[in-house]
Amino acid sequence: MGRFRPVPWGRLRSVSALVWTAAGSLAAWLWLLLGQGFFWRTDVRLPALREPDRWPRVCVVVPARDEAAVLPASLPSLLAQEYPGRAEIFLVDDGSTDGTGELARELARRHGGLPLTVDSPGEPPAGWTGKLWAVRHGIRLARTRAPEYLLLTDADIAHGPDSLRRLVAAARGGGFDVVSQMARLRVASRWERLVVPAFVYFFAQLYPFRRIGKAGTRTAAAAGGCVLLRAAAAERVRIPDAIRQAVIDDVALARAVKRGGGRVWLGLADRVDSVRPYPRLHDLWRMVSRSAYAQLRHSPALLVGTVAGLALVYLVPPVAVVAGAAAGSAPAVALGAAAWLVMAGTYAPMLRYYRQPLWLAPLLPFTAFLYLLMTVDSAVQRYRGRGAAWKGRTYARPDAVPDEG
């Protein structure tokens, strides 16, 4: 008989810690699977509702800053909307240097369709971030037409011909003050395939779409590229003035409306697409890091908690599989593999929505690690004093912006 060789206590403790950490990760994934509003499902879409007897008047507000590269692919889709009621477009040229305003007028002359007004708001005063000053100017112009609804849409968003019609039918039929669709982002380059579906997946994990649409819940969010807003609700809660310092303005808008007693709906789009390319990792990195730390309310404690949570949920499963195999710990391997399998399974519906191969699902831990680094970088940039930025315009830190009342 061979001699019994006891396992060193230090190694036993490390293997035990690995097993317990992997078990914690699996428990977190089981809770996310069943207890986070089924965030991973992609079937929250605009319902097929009965069209109203009377189609309300709608004004479309498009903030645009240096958007000449994308306007030819997006603006004609708005001009061509097949809307039975009265609708008009207000494009706000926010200090562009690339001829955005003149190009918009030329596209309107060439394509016809809905009436288009192009105007400029001038430089924003202190206390306004991002595109909100341009949105404010557009809403002021729109109010001269007394619309019942405002469609706030970005200059890089292309709409199907029935987009406005379906949005209004959903708002009227469902009694919603905000109806928003998460535009389908472009997925063409290698980095877009790896990062973009995960971006929407993480957003849905933070703001489960099913909870947003339920009355009585506190969860509220919108997707800034496509937001149909009841004009009376905007006036009641002072949109956009009440959120003028918000870096993540779409979520802030939805929260303000819901706090004011309004109803909000958000879902994935079928015929609303972003035409803006993000071909390099650097482009995607800037998109995420611009607002990641603002999402954490610029809190160091929340940053630490987020990094720890991302590590536990996304990084521990593959580490447990590899380290468990190296240490000869079958429980660690089994628990890590189970957590990794649940993770990949919840990601698969989003990959199908974006028409991407399912072999990308097991790579989600790598993508999550990139997002972890982007979030940390967002905090680093903030503490270097660079503040938030939009289209080359940098703003002071939110807590340093004076309140103009």
N, C-alpha and C positions, 0 to 999 in steps of 0.2 A: 504494500500500500504506500502511496506517495505521502509525503509529509504535508500537513496542513500549513498553508502560508496565509496568515491573517492580512487583510487589506489594511494598508496604512490609514490611520484615523483621518489625516488631512485629506487624503484622496476620497475617502468615504464621505466626508463632509461636503466636499466640492461636488461629488456626484449627487448627493442628496439635495443640495441647493439647486443644481441644474434640473433635477426631477420636479422639485416644487415650483420652480420658476416656469418650467414648461407646462405644468398643471395649471398655474395661474393664467398663462397665455391661452390655453385651451378653454378655461372657464370664461375668460373675457370674450373669446370668439363665440362661444355658445350663447352668451348673453347678447352680443351684437346680432347674432343670427335671428334670435327670437324676440328680443326685448327692445330693439331700437327702431321700432316702427317699420320693420321690414324694409329698411333703407335700400337694400340691395336689389329689390325688384324694380323693373323698368317699365311697368305697365301703368304708371300714373301719367295719362295723356289727356288732352282736351276731350271732354265727353261730347258725344253726338247729341246735342240738345235741339229742341224745337226752336226754329227761328222766330224772332219777335214779330208781332204784327206791325210795329213801327220801328224803323231802324234809326237809332239816335245819331246825332251829329258827333263826329269824331275829329279831333285835331291831332296830327302826328308831329311830335317834336323830336328832331334829330340833332343832337350836339355834335359838332364836327370840328376837329382841329388837325390840320395837315392830313387829310384823308383822301387826297387825289388818287392815290394808288388803288384804293378799294371802292371808291364811289361808282365807277362804271359797272361793277359787278353787283352792287347793292341798291343804289338809288332807283334804277329802272324798275326793280321789283316792287318798290313802294308806289311809284307813279302808276303802275299797272294794276293796282288792287281792284278787284271786282267787288266793290262794296255797294249795296243797294241804297244806302243813305248818303248824306252829304259828308264829305271828308276832304281835308286839306292838310298839306304838309308845310311845316315850318323848319327849315334847316338853319341852324345857328352856327355861323362860321366864327369860331372862337380863336381869333388871332392867327389864322393860318398863314403860312408863307409859301405854300405850294400851289396857290390858285384854286383851293377847294371851292370857294364860293362861286367863282366864274364857271368852273367845270360843272357844278350843280345846275346852274342856269342853262348851260349848253345842253346838258342831258335832258332837262325838262323841255327845251325847245325841240330837241331831236325826237324824244319818245312820246311827248304829250302825256295824257292821263290826268291824274289828280293835280289840282292847282298847287304850285310851289312858291313859297316866299323864302327868300334868303336874306338874312339880316345878321348883324354883328353886335355883340353886347358891350364891347370895350373891355379893358382890363378889369379883372375881378378885384374888389376891395379886400382888405385883410379880413380873414375869418371865413373865406370860402375855399373849399378844396375841390380838386378834381374837376369834373365836368358840370358841377352843380350850378355854377354861375351861368353857364350857357343854358342849362335846363330851365333855370328861373326866367331868363329872358324869353325863351321859347314859350313857356307857359303864359307869361304876360301877354305876348303877341296872340296866343291862341285864345285867351279869355275874351278878346274883342269879338270873337265869333260865337261866344256862349256855348261851347261844346258840352255835351253830357259826359264824354269820355276823352281822355288824353292817352295816346299811345306814345310812350317813351321808348325809343329804339336807337341803338347805336348805328354809326355810319358804316360799320362793317357787317351789318346783318342783312341778309337777303331773305325776303319773305315770299312764300308761295302765294299765288294770286288770290286765294281765298283766306289768307291768314287773318286779315282784319275782320272779315265777316265771322270767322269761327271764334275769334277772341271775344267779340261783342256778344255773340250768341251765348257763349259760355258765361260771361259776366252777367248778362240779363237773366238767363235761365237759372243760374245757380245763386243769384243774389250776392255776387262777390263785388267788393270794392277794388280789389286788385286781382288781375289774372295775368300771370307771368309764365313764360315758357323759357326753359333752359335751352338756348340755341345749340344746335349740333355744331360743335367746334370742328375746325378743319383737322383732318388726320391723313397726312400724306407722307411727310418725312419720317425717317426712322425715329427721331426723338419725339415727334408728335404722337406716333403710335404707342410709344412707351409711356408718355407722360399725360397726354390729354384725357384719355378715358379715366385714368386714375384721378385726375383733377375733379371731374364730375362725380366720381364714386366717393371721394373724400367729402365733397360738398354735401352730397346726399346723406352721408353718415352723420355729419354735423347737424343738418337740417332735414330730417326725414320728410319727404314730400307728403306722405299720408297725414302726418300730424299737422302740417301747415294748413291743410284744407279743412281740418276739423274745427268746428266751433267749440270754444271753451278751452282750447289748448293755448299755451304760451309760445309755442314754436312758430316763428315767423321768418320768412325769407322771400326774396325775389331774385330774378336773374336780370341784371340791368340791360341786357341787350334787347329784351322784349317784355315790356311792362304796360299792360292796359290798366289805367287808373281812373276811377270815377272822379270827375272834376270836383264834385261837391265834397268828397272825402279829402281830396288834396287841399281844398280851402279850409276844411274843418280842422285839420291837423297841421296846417301851415307848411305844406310841402312846396318847395324844397327848403324854405328858410329855416325850419326847425331842425334840419339835418345838415346844415351848410358846412359843418366841420367834419362830416363823416367821410372817411377814406373809402369804406365799403358802403357806398351810398345805396345800393339796391337792398341790402339787408336792413339798413337803417330805415329806409322808406317803408318796407313791409312792417317792421316793428312799430313805427309811428302810427300807421293806419290801424294795426291790430290793437294797439293800446288805446286808440281813440274809439274803439267799438266796432271797427270795420272787419270785414271778412276777407281773407287772403287765400289765393290758390296758386300753387306752383307745380309744374310738371315738366316732363321732357317733351321736346318739340319733334314733330314729324316733318314739317315743311318750313322750318325757320333755321337758317344756317349762317354761321359766321364764315366770312370769306377771308378773314385775316390770316396770313401765314405765320407760323412760328417754326421756321425750318431748322434752327439751331438750338442746342440746349441753352445757350446764353439768352435767347429770346424768351423761352419758356421760364427760365430762371427769373428773369426780370418781371415777368407777368405775375409769378407767384410771390416773390419776395417783396414786391411793391406794397402788398397789403397783409402779408402773413402775420406780422407782429401786431398790426392794428386789430386783427381778428382776436388776438389775445389781450386786447385792451392795454397794450404796452406794459404788461405786468410781468416782472421777472419771475414771480412765483408761478404764474400760469405757463410761462415759457419752460421752466424746469419740469413742471408737471406734464406738459405736452411732450417734451422730449422723452421723458421716462415712459409715458404712455405709448408713444410710437414705438419705442424700443421693445417694450413688453409685448405689444400686440403684433407688430409686424416683423421685428428682427429676431425675437427669441425662437420662434418655431424653426427656421432653418439652422440657427446656431445650435439648438437642442438636438436636431437630427445629426449634424456633423460632429459636435462635441460628444454627444451620447454614443455615437458609433465608435469614436476614438477611445472613449473610456470604457467601452463594453457595457454600457447601461441600456438595456433593452427598454425599460420604462421611459427613459428620457427620449429615446428615439421614437417610441410609439406615441407619446404625448405630443412631441414636436411635430411629427408627421400628421397627426390628427388635426392639430391647430392649423397647420399649413394647408391641409386639404379643405377645411372649412373656409379659410381665407380665400383660396383659389375658387372655391365653389360660389362664394358670394360675389366675386369679381366677374365671373363668367357672363352673367346677364348684361353687364355694362359693355363688355367686349363684343357681345353679339349685337347690342344696340349700335355700336360704332363699326360693325362689320369687320372686326379684327379677329385674327386666329386665336383660338383658345389656348395655344401653347404660351401665350403671353401671361396667362393667369398666374402660374407659379413664379413669375418674375416680379410680382407685386412687392415683395420685401425689398428688392433693389430700388424700385421706384419710390417706395415709402422712405427709404434711406435718403434719396435725393431730396424729397420734400422736407425731411428733418433738417438737412443741411440748408435748404432754402429758408426755412423758418428761422434758424439760428442766424443766418446772414441778414435776414430782415431786421432782427433785433440789433445786430452789429451796426448796420447802416443807420438805424435810428439813433443809437448812442454816439455815432460819429457826427451827428447833427445834420444829416442830409435830409431828414424828414420824408414826407410822402411826395410822390411825383406823378404827373399825368402829362403825357405828350410833351416831354421836355420842360415842363413847368414844375418847379420844386416849391413845396410849401413848408411852412414852419411846423414844428411838432404841434399836434392838436392841443396839448396842454399849455402851449405858449402862444396860441392864437387869441387875440383879444375878442371879447364878446361885444358886438356892436348893438345888441338888443334887436 
